Amino acid sequence: MKIYGRLDCPSALRAIKRGPTYARYRVFFADEASAIAAGFRPCGVCMRAAYGKWKAAKQKNNLSARPNTKQSTYEPNKKS
């Protein structure tokens, strides 16, 4: 999942210190709307409030996207 956050995010700074891989793929946006439009989600570390809203909306969408199926009762093979 692609994540956007603040430049001073502790999680991102730790990833940068681990090696060049993270920094190589880091992308910068002019604003939050641009990041969302590009398919990124908010960081759960530095943007807790926005992440909470995103997560709640995702869970709501997942629940509403599921078909309403009734569970049928298991019936062993019946002999007619």
Backbone bond lengths (Angstrom), bond angles and torsions (degrees), N, CA, C in turn:
res aa  C-N    CA-C-N  psi(-1)  N-CA   C-N-CA  omega(-1)  CA-C   N-CA-C  phi
1 M - - - 1.448 - - 1.514 108.47 -
2 K 1.300 116.37 138.17 1.460 122.43 178.35 1.525 108.64 -85.49
3 I 1.331 116.71 132.89 1.456 122.48 -173.85 1.527 110.24 -123.03
4 Y 1.331 116.78 139.18 1.463 119.76 172.44 1.520 108.89 -115.57
5 G 1.327 115.63 152.15 1.456 120.41 -179.13 1.514 111.26 -163.87
6 R 1.316 115.40 -171.49 1.458 121.81 -179.27 1.527 109.94 -79.03
7 L 1.308 116.70 155.87 1.464 121.25 179.09 1.517 112.06 -65.03
8 D 1.335 117.32 -27.74 1.465 120.83 -179.04 1.529 112.90 -97.55
9 C 1.307 117.84 20.95 1.466 122.62 -178.74 1.538 109.82 -61.97
10 P 1.340 118.17 125.47 1.463 120.84 179.55 1.526 113.09 -59.14
11 S 1.312 116.73 -36.44 1.463 120.71 -179.29 1.530 110.81 -66.36
12 A 1.327 116.72 -44.73 1.464 120.93 179.16 1.528 110.73 -66.03
13 L 1.325 116.88 -40.29 1.470 119.90 179.65 1.523 111.51 -64.08
14 R 1.347 117.59 -36.97 1.471 120.94 175.63 1.528 110.51 -64.58
15 A 1.329 116.60 -42.18 1.467 120.33 -179.99 1.523 111.03 -64.34
16 I 1.322 117.30 -37.79 1.466 121.00 178.78 1.528 110.13 -64.87
17 K 1.328 117.27 -39.61 1.474 121.14 -179.64 1.527 112.06 -67.00
18 R 1.339 117.82 -26.13 1.473 120.88 -178.29 1.522 112.53 -71.65
19 G 1.307 117.69 -21.56 1.453 119.21 -179.84 1.510 112.32 157.20
20 P 1.312 116.83 174.45 1.466 121.45 -173.40 1.533 115.38 -75.98
21 T 1.308 118.13 -11.00 1.465 120.47 -175.07 1.521 112.07 -60.00
22 Y 1.327 117.55 -48.35 1.467 120.75 -178.39 1.526 111.16 -62.25
23 A 1.322 116.56 -48.63 1.466 121.38 -177.10 1.525 111.58 -62.22
24 R 1.306 117.14 -31.87 1.466 121.34 -179.12 1.528 111.42 -63.88
25 Y 1.322 117.31 -33.98 1.463 121.02 -176.42 1.527 113.22 -102.66
26 R 1.308 116.83 7.46 1.457 121.42 -179.07 1.525 109.68 -70.71
27 V 1.324 116.42 137.06 1.459 123.00 -178.16 1.519 108.16 -121.92
28 F 1.316 117.58 143.39 1.461 121.75 179.41 1.521 109.87 -116.15
29 F 1.334 115.75 141.65 1.458 122.38 -179.89 1.518 109.65 -122.63
30 A 1.320 116.18 153.58 1.462 121.53 178.55 1.521 111.28 -70.76
31 D 1.331 115.66 -33.95 1.460 119.47 -179.10 1.528 110.42 -155.62
32 E 1.321 114.46 172.14 1.466 121.28 -177.16 1.529 111.72 -64.25
33 A 1.312 117.17 -38.19 1.469 120.78 -179.48 1.527 111.35 -61.10
34 S 1.313 117.03 -38.38 1.470 120.84 178.40 1.521 111.15 -65.50
35 A 1.323 116.64 -40.04 1.465 120.59 178.83 1.527 110.71 -64.26
36 I 1.320 116.56 -44.03 1.469 120.90 179.35 1.520 110.29 -63.58
37 A 1.334 116.29 -43.54 1.471 120.50 179.55 1.528 111.43 -62.27
38 A 1.327 116.76 -29.03 1.472 120.93 179.54 1.523 112.14 -83.58
39 G 1.337 117.52 0.25 1.462 120.52 176.02 1.513 114.88 93.50
40 F 1.321 118.07 16.07 1.459 121.89 178.69 1.522 110.05 -91.29
41 R 1.327 116.39 154.15 1.462 121.82 175.86 1.521 109.24 -113.58
42 P 1.342 117.98 159.22 1.471 119.97 179.96 1.529 112.15 -69.42
43 C 1.331 115.80 148.81 1.458 122.34 177.05 1.525 109.36 -70.83
44 G 1.308 116.90 136.24 1.460 121.48 179.48 1.514 112.99 -77.97
45 V 1.324 118.18 -11.31 1.466 121.68 -178.87 1.526 110.57 -92.58
46 C 1.319 117.67 -56.58 1.463 120.53 -173.53 1.529 113.70 -94.23
47 M 1.314 117.74 -9.83 1.471 120.82 -179.10 1.525 109.55 -132.29
48 R 1.312 115.87 56.80 1.476 121.49 -173.85 1.522 113.90 -55.94
49 A 1.323 117.86 -45.10 1.467 120.57 -177.53 1.527 111.03 -63.82
50 A 1.334 116.85 -48.08 1.468 120.74 179.61 1.524 110.59 -64.50
51 Y 1.343 116.38 -38.01 1.467 120.43 178.22 1.529 110.57 -64.47
52 G 1.327 116.85 -42.32 1.471 120.52 178.52 1.518 111.85 -59.81
53 K 1.333 116.52 -43.04 1.471 120.47 177.98 1.519 110.90 -64.85
54 W 1.345 116.06 -42.69 1.460 120.45 179.65 1.527 110.82 -61.65
55 K 1.326 115.51 -44.55 1.464 120.77 -177.88 1.530 111.32 -65.49
56 A 1.334 116.82 -42.28 1.464 120.68 178.60 1.528 110.78 -63.38
57 A 1.314 117.09 -42.04 1.464 120.85 178.85 1.522 110.80 -65.32
58 K 1.328 116.47 -39.38 1.470 120.01 179.39 1.522 110.74 -64.85
59 Q 1.329 116.65 -43.86 1.461 119.95 179.02 1.520 111.07 -63.68
60 K 1.330 116.82 -39.93 1.466 121.08 178.79 1.530 109.98 -63.15
61 N 1.338 116.22 -43.44 1.470 120.41 179.42 1.514 111.42 -65.71
62 N 1.330 117.52 -39.25 1.465 120.33 179.31 1.519 111.30 -65.49
63 L 1.332 117.08 -38.63 1.457 120.27 179.47 1.521 111.10 -68.61
64 S 1.329 117.25 -40.63 1.456 119.93 -178.30 1.523 112.09 -75.69
65 A 1.330 117.46 -20.98 1.464 120.94 -179.62 1.527 112.17 -80.62
66 R 1.314 116.99 -17.84 1.467 119.63 -179.13 1.523 110.41 -73.86
67 P 1.313 116.56 137.10 1.462 118.41 177.15 1.529 110.25 -69.96
68 N 1.306 115.63 146.68 1.458 120.50 179.40 1.530 108.19 -85.71
69 T 1.309 116.00 92.83 1.464 120.28 -178.29 1.523 109.59 -107.69
70 K 1.302 114.21 138.66 1.454 119.33 176.26 1.518 108.63 -86.82
71 Q 1.314 115.39 137.38 1.456 118.38 176.15 1.519 107.81 -78.21
72 S 1.303 115.28 130.27 1.454 117.97 178.22 1.527 109.26 -90.63
73 T 1.286 115.40 153.63 1.450 120.50 178.83 1.520 108.77 -79.66
74 Y 1.301 115.58 139.84 1.452 119.35 179.08 1.518 108.55 -72.12
75 E 1.308 114.86 129.25 1.460 119.79 176.24 1.514 107.76 -126.23
76 P 1.309 116.93 119.61 1.469 118.48 177.98 1.525 110.88 -63.29
77 N 1.309 116.62 164.87 1.464 120.24 179.93 1.524 110.46 -54.89
78 K 1.313 113.49 122.69 1.464 118.59 179.18 1.522 109.42 -96.59
79 K 1.314 115.91 143.73 1.448 120.14 174.63 1.510 107.53 -96.78
80 S 1.308 115.96 129.19 1.459 119.74 -178.49 1.480 112.28 -87.78
